Amino acid sequence: MTSLSPQPSLSRIRIGSAPDSWGVWFPDDPRQVPWQRFLDEVAESGYEWIELGPYGYLPTDPAVLAEETGRRGLKVSAGTVFTGLHRGPDVWDATWAHVSAIAALTQAMGASHLVVIPAFWRDDRTGEVLEPSTLTAEQWRHLTTQTERLGREVHERYGLRIVVHPHADTHIDREENVTRFLDATDSSAVSLCLDTGHYTYCGGDSVSLIETFGERIGYLHLKQVDPGILAEVRAGEIPFGPAVAKGVMCEPPSGVPALEPVLAAAGQLDVDLFAIVEQDMYPCDPDRPLPIARRTRAFLRSCGA
């Protein structure tokens, strides 16, 4: 009789969604659904966990937000901050002013993570090139040392763990740069938010990253890419914002990477891990997100998550 290999348990993976899956990229934009509708629909879709999204989209008064999420059966997994730490110590004070307000709200909501997104080297809406797409050796040192400082201070002051998010059109994007960043930062201060869509968009293999740097994976964003549209994006060197408008990020399970192997690899880590669904859809018709969210939650249940 042949014994079967044990299947990885997904019981320690907590599934959620985010304002991003409702086409929300900015604190206030007339093309975005009102925050009350987002909360109603994310709960209706069967999710229990949410991220805060862009600071100021959801109420920033902890008492108000706790009441609004609580009565819908929702809990907060993380806040999100944007940083440009490769620019050196001169940006620290402005960075901390931005981070501290969001970290305080994140802590007040009982969450334990802060997703850190590096600065874009080209504008995500207009495609305007803002700075070189590669960093100098000095800028890499600034990026790694300042991120470690951020991780330590956020943990000391707010009890949160930072998880740095490799992202298209930033300096932490493809495998080479993600590996360089991880090798140069202290695991006690800095973990990674692996976004399966962005990593694939930039040519990476999410399963391989989990298997290689498992101890550094602190958080997941579940996302898929339409390979046909991605080929057009690469051929035309299209910026990320217009690529999203073309539909480069698509509804699971129609795109890549396959999420079942990603979840299986994450399950093998045997740690508590958030896996937050994000399907970039800015801008989108306000009636589009809810049916997608329902189908995506059902699909993930079929994967055991």
N, C-alpha and C positions, 0 to 999 in steps of 0.2 A: 504494500500500500504506500503510495507516494504522499508525503506530508506537504501541506500547502504552507507557503510563507505567510507569516502573520501580516494582516493588512494594517497600515498605520491608522491610529485612532485620530479622528478629527474632533474629539470631544473637548479639546483645550483651545480650539479655534473659535473665536467669537465673530460672527458675521454682522456687518452693519452697512450703512450707506452714508451718503454725504450730499450736501447741497450741490456739489459738482454734477451729480447724476440728474439734477433737475435744471441744468443749464445755468447754474449760479457761479459766476466768477468774480463778482464785484459786490461791495457792500450795498450799493444802491444803483440799480440800472432798470430803466423802464421795460426792458425786454425780458426781465427775470420774473419768475412767479413770486408773489408775496410770501414772506417767511411763514405765515400761518398756513398757507396752502402746502408748502413744503413739509411742515411738521405733520399736518393731517395725512398727507399722501404717503410719506415714508412709513408712518405707523400702519396705515391701511395696507401697505405692501407686505407687511410681515416682518419688518426690521425692528430690532430692539435698541441698537446702538447707532449713534450718529456722530459726525464731526461738526465742529462749529462753523466751518467754512470761512469765507472772508470776514474778518472782524468787523462787526457792525451790521452784518446781514441779519443775524439773529439778535434778539435783545441782549444788550451788554450788562444789564442789571441782573446779577445772579439770582435774586429772589424772583424776578419776573420770569427768567428763563427756566428756573427750576420748576416753577408752577406750570409753565406751558409744556415743558417736556414731560413732567411727572404725570400730568393728567392724561397724556397720550401713551403712557407706558414706555417712554424713551429715556435712554441714558447717554451721556456724552463720553466718547472714547478718547478724543484728542482735540486740541486746537491747532491752528496752522499759522506759521510766521514766515515772512520773506526776509532774506538777509543778503548782504553783499560783503561778506567778511573778507573776501580776497582783497578788498580795497585797503585793508590795514587798520591799525589802532584808531585812526582818525574817525572811523565810522562807528566806533563802539558805542558812544553815548547815544547817538540817534538810533542805533540798532536796539540797544537795551530799552529805550523808551517805548519802542514798538513792541518788543518782546514782552516786557514786564506786564503791560496792560492785558495782553492776551493770556499770558501765563497765569495771572491772577484769576481771570474768569475761568480758565481751564481747571485750575485747582479748586475753585469754589464749586464747580460742577461735579467734583469727585473723580475727574479723569486723571490719568497718570502719564499721558504722552503729549509731546509737543512736536508736530511735524514741521521740519525746517526745510524750506525750499530755497535753493541758492538763487542769486540774481540772474535774470535773463541777459544774455549778451545781445539779443535783438528783441525789439518790442513784440509782445505776443499778439497785439492787435494789428499794428501797422506793418510789422516786418522790418522797421528801421533798425539798422545795425547801430548798437549803442556803444560797443567796445569790441576788441578782438575776441574771437571765439576760442582762443587758447590762452592759457595763463603763463606768465613768466615763472621762473623758479622762486623768485621773491613772493609773487602773488600766491603760489601754492603754499609757501610757508605761512603767509598771513591766513589763508583759508583754513589750514589744518590747526594752527595754534589758536586762532580766534574761535573756531568751532569748538575745540576742547574747552576753552574758557567758558563759552556759552553753555555747554553741557554741564559743567561743574556748577556754575552760578545758578542756572535754572533748577538744578537738583537741590542745591543747598537752600535756596530761598523759597522754592515752591514745591519741592518734592516730586518734580516731574522728570521724566527721561526724554531727552531729545532724540528724534529719529530723523536722520537726514535723508531727503527724498531726491534721488537721481531723477533728473527732469530734462526733457527735450529743450534745446536752445539755452541750456545753462552749461557751466563748466564741469559739472558732475553729471555725465550723461552716458557715454558708452562704457563698455567693460574696462578698457584701459584706464579711464579716468576714475571709475568707481573703485577699481582695485588699488590704484595709487592713493586715493583718498583713505580707504580703509587701512592700508598698510602704514599710513603716516599718522593715524589718529589712535588714541587710547580707547580700548574697548570699554573701559570702566566709565568713560565720559560720553562716548559717541556710539550710537547704534544706527542702523539703516532702516529706512522705510522703503521696502522694495515695491515699486509700482510695476506690475507685470506689463502693462501697456507701454509705459514710457521706456522701460528697459528693452522691450522688443522693438519699439520705434527706433531706438538708437543702436539696434543690432545685437543686443545681449540675449543670453539664455538664462531665464529666471531659475529653472531647476538647477542648472549648473552653479549659479551663484549661491543658492540655498545650500547645496551640497558642499560647496567650497568654504563659504563664510557663514555657516549656520549660526555660530555663536554671536555674530554681529547683526543678524536679522531680528529687529525688534518690533516690526510692524509690517503689515502688508496692505497694499492697495490692489484690488482685483480689477483688471481692465484688459480688454482685447483690442487688437488692431486689425483693420481690414487690409489684407496683404495687397490687394489690387490698388487701393487708393494709396497705400504706403509707397508702392513702386512709383506712382505718379508724383508723390511728394518728394521722394528722393531724386527722381529724374529732373524735376523742375526746381529743386532747392527751395521748396515752399516753406515759409515760416510756420511755426507750430499753430498759431491762432487761425490763420486761413486753412491749415490742414484739418483742424477740428471742424471748421465750418463746412469742409468738403465731406466730412463723415469718416475721417481716418480712424477714430475710435468707435467701435461698433458693439452691438449687443451680443453678449455671450449666448450660445456657444458658437457663433458664426465666424469668429475671427481667430487670431493667434495671439499669445500661445494658448494651447489647450490648458484649461484651468485644473482639470483632474490631476495631472502629474504635479502641478505646482502645489496644490493642496496636500497631495500625498507626501511630497518632499517636506513641506512645512510640518505635517503631522509627525514625521519621523523625528523632528527636533524635540518633541515631547515637552513643549513649554507653552505657557499661556500666550496666545498671540491673537491680536485683532486682525481681521481680514475685511477691509472696508471696500465696498463696491464703489467704483468711480467710473462713470462713462462720460467723458468730456463731450458736452453737446452744446456749447455756447456758440451762437444763440440757437434756441430751439422753440418750437411751438409749445405753448404751455400745456396742451393736452397730451403731449407725446411722452413725458417721463413716466407717468403712473403705470400704464400697461407694460412698459419695458421693465420697470422695477418689479412688478408682480412676477413676470416671466423669469427674470433673473434670479429672484429669490427662490422660485420653484426649481430652477435649474440647479442652484447650489445645494438645495435640499437633496436633489437626486444624486449629487456627488457625495452626500453624507455630511455636508456642512450646514 
